[in-house]
Amino acid sequence: MPNDPYYKLIKDKKYDTFWKAHSRRRPVNYFTEEFKDLFTRMVAYNPSDRPKIEEIAAHPWVKGSVCTHS
């Protein structure tokens, strides 16, 4: 995994670049800021920086509206 470019971006805390790469070929605002915040925290390189399950459950993205397909 250390050679994976996305892993390196997370390890180096280059989250803006990580999200820019993942947003290519997707509609504008495909990933909400709340989602990006939660995901970024959950995959933090240092495990002590990751949220506890209670923090995840209380996060605004988890508490927010549920997306449905028309």
C-alpha positions as CSV (number, residue, x, y, z in Angstrom):
1,M,0.0,0.0,0.0
2,P,2.8,2.5,0.6
3,N,3.2,2.9,-3.2
4,D,-0.4,3.7,-3.8
5,P,-0.7,7.4,-4.7
6,Y,-4.0,7.8,-2.8
7,Y,-2.5,6.2,0.3
8,K,0.5,8.6,0.1
9,L,-1.9,11.6,-0.2
10,I,-3.7,10.6,3.0
11,K,-0.4,9.8,4.8
12,D,0.9,13.2,3.8
13,K,-2.4,14.9,4.8
14,K,-2.8,16.3,1.2
15,Y,-6.6,16.0,1.5
16,D,-7.4,18.7,-1.1
17,T,-5.4,16.8,-3.7
18,F,-7.0,13.5,-2.7
19,W,-10.5,15.0,-3.1
20,K,-9.6,16.7,-6.4
21,A,-8.4,13.4,-7.8
22,H,-11.6,11.6,-6.6
23,S,-13.9,14.3,-8.0
24,R,-12.6,14.1,-11.5
25,R,-15.4,13.1,-14.0
26,R,-18.0,13.5,-11.3
27,P,-20.7,16.2,-11.1
28,V,-19.8,19.4,-9.1
29,N,-20.4,18.8,-5.4
30,Y,-20.8,15.1,-5.9
31,F,-19.1,14.6,-2.5
32,T,-20.5,16.9,0.1
33,E,-18.2,18.8,2.5
34,E,-19.8,16.8,5.4
35,F,-19.0,13.5,3.6
36,K,-15.4,14.6,2.8
37,D,-14.9,15.7,6.4
38,L,-16.1,12.4,7.9
39,F,-14.3,10.2,5.4
40,T,-11.1,12.1,5.8
41,R,-11.2,11.7,9.5
42,M,-12.0,8.0,9.3
43,V,-9.1,7.2,7.1
44,A,-6.5,9.4,9.0
45,Y,-3.1,7.8,8.8
46,N,-2.6,8.0,12.5
47,P,-5.2,5.8,14.2
48,S,-5.4,8.1,17.2
49,D,-6.7,10.8,14.9
50,R,-9.6,8.7,13.8
51,P,-13.0,9.3,15.3
52,K,-14.6,6.9,17.7
53,I,-17.8,5.1,16.7
54,E,-19.8,7.5,18.9
55,E,-18.3,10.5,17.0
56,I,-19.1,8.9,13.7
57,A,-22.7,8.3,14.7
58,A,-23.1,11.9,15.8
59,H,-21.4,13.4,12.7
60,P,-23.7,15.7,10.6
61,W,-23.3,13.6,7.5
62,V,-24.6,10.5,9.3
63,K,-27.4,12.5,10.9
64,G,-28.3,14.3,7.6
65,S,-30.8,13.5,5.0
66,V,-30.7,10.2,3.2
67,C,-30.1,10.4,-0.6
68,T,-32.6,8.5,-2.7
69,H,-32.6,7.5,-6.4
70,S,-35.5,8.7,-8.5
